[in-house]
Structures are given as structure tokens and as C-alpha cells.
Amino acid sequence: MDVLLEESNLPWWLHGALDRKEGAQSRAKGDAILEKKARKLGMTTALKRGIFFAISNAEDYLHGAANIARLQLKQSSDVREVLNVIFKCACSEKKENPFYSHLLGAYCKNEGRRALFSLKVLAFELLEDNVGAMSEKEVHHSSCLLAHALIEEYLSFSVLKSMQTGEVSGSAKRRLQLCTIFDRIFKKASRDRLKHLINAAFSSFSAKDRSFEDLQQVLLDVCAALRLSLAIEGETEVAASWNTPLSHLETDIKNVDAANRKKKSTEDRVGEALGPSPLTSLI
């Protein structure tokens, strides 16, 4: 017989009922704790609380994504709210928790283009707006999420166009944001992977598109801002470890531009050789 049963004064047939009662009490206590945390995080609407509970009650990130899917959220505003709650929960953790990065990825896979568009808008806001209102922990944790989204291609490197690199010299939090994103990228992405990500960022533009050259300059400015950030922070060891991947990044940015310039030149020569199409000459 179970030692706990022997020590209890209850008849054996009542112990099942006792276990169920204790289980219900434990769940009620857990729900009360989650309700308190939801209020603390500003989950003021039924939608936010529903998303928060779906995430908090998950056993792992796949379970969390499945819980969110069961909410059957259809509106674009609902998708944006899911992303807001994921970022809010991630930033509330004492230490960076990879659970939220994987949950973000699983949700984007499940939801598709609507989630990717909303994530892009959220990333623009985080990179463009003043980070002064955020704590250093919030800047760090949100940057880890953005880095994961960049590595896994839920975000394109072109989103970095919105980053205020001019603030690097005067804003420690902007430097923290920039360095955290690329620290994670340099650690997690191989040279080939990083080269692929750069090529993918440029692939959405035509060789004749002015935005192509603009993006190249922006990404080179980001590299320069990274070097400046490390110099200001006095991170000599980090700077030394980043020198090779950062140089590779700058080279890849320049090479992809040169390759597309060559492509453009070839297209122009072919176009001149063929002349205008018959339909064009009739207009």
C-alpha cells in the first residue's frame, strides 16, 4: 500500500476524490497566477488574454502554435495582436527564452503571408522608432526574436532599411539592438547561409530599380554602424571575433550589387540587339 495512503486518515475510496480536488485547486491557483501576470503585462482585452493563456499553457512551442490556431483568429488585426503578445511575453522573461523564437516561426508558418506582413510592420516599428522607452532587457530580447526571424527568412534583410543607424553614436540602446541582432546572426548563420540571405534581400528588386542601390548603401551603413558600436563600447574581443564575418558580409553586399549591375548591362545589350517589339512599334 502507498505510504501516503497509510499515513492518511481517509478511507482508501476517498483518495481519488482528494486527488481530483487537489488537481482542481492547483489548476485554479495556476490560473490565478496567469491572470495576475496577464494584468501586469497589459493584457487588457479578452483577445490578448486568450492569446496569452494559449501561449502560457503550452507544453512546447508546437503546442503553443496549435493552441493559438484553435482560437480561430481570422482578422488581420488579430494576427498583429498575436505577434504583439509573443513579443511582449518574450520581453517579460528574465533571460532570453528560445521558446518564443521558435513559437514565432511556427506561427508564421501556420499563418502564412498575413503573419509575415504583420511581422514586417512590427519589425519596422522596432527598428525605426525610438528605443529609449524600452528597457535594455526588452531591447535585447526583442532583438533576439528579430535575429531569428532574419535567419529563418520570416524577415528579409531589406527590413534593416528602417533602422536608425544614425542614432548609434548617441544611443546605447540602439547599439545594443544592432549588436544583439548581428551577434545572433554571426553565431547561428554560416557564411553560405548569410550570403544566401543577402542575395534573397536583393532578389525582390529589379536590376534597374533605384531601390537596389539604396538597399546596398543601407546595408553597408549598417556594417559601418556595427563597427562604430563596437568601438564606442570598447568591445575589442568581440570586434576581433566579428572582423571576419563582418568583412564577409560587406564583401557579399558589394558582390551581389556588382553581379546585378552585370546582369543589367547584359539585359540592356540584349534589348538593344533585339530592338523594340512589334507591339511596341504599333503604339
Buried (B, 14 or more C-beta within 10 A) or exposed (E): EEEEEEEEEEEEEEBEEEEEEEEEEEEEEEEEEBBEBBEEBEBEEEBBBBBBBBBBEBEEBEBBBBBBBEBEBEEEEBBBBBBBBBBBBBBBEEEBBEBBBBBBBBBBEEBEEBBBEBBBEBBBEBBEEEBEEBEEBBBBBBBBBBBBBBBBBBBBBBBBBBBBBEBBEEBBBBBBBBBBBBBBBBEBBEEEEBBBBBBBBBEEBEBEBEBBEEBBEBBBBBBBBBBBBBEEBEBEEBBEBBEEBBEBBBEBBEEBBEEBEEEBEEEEEEEEEEEEEEEEEEE
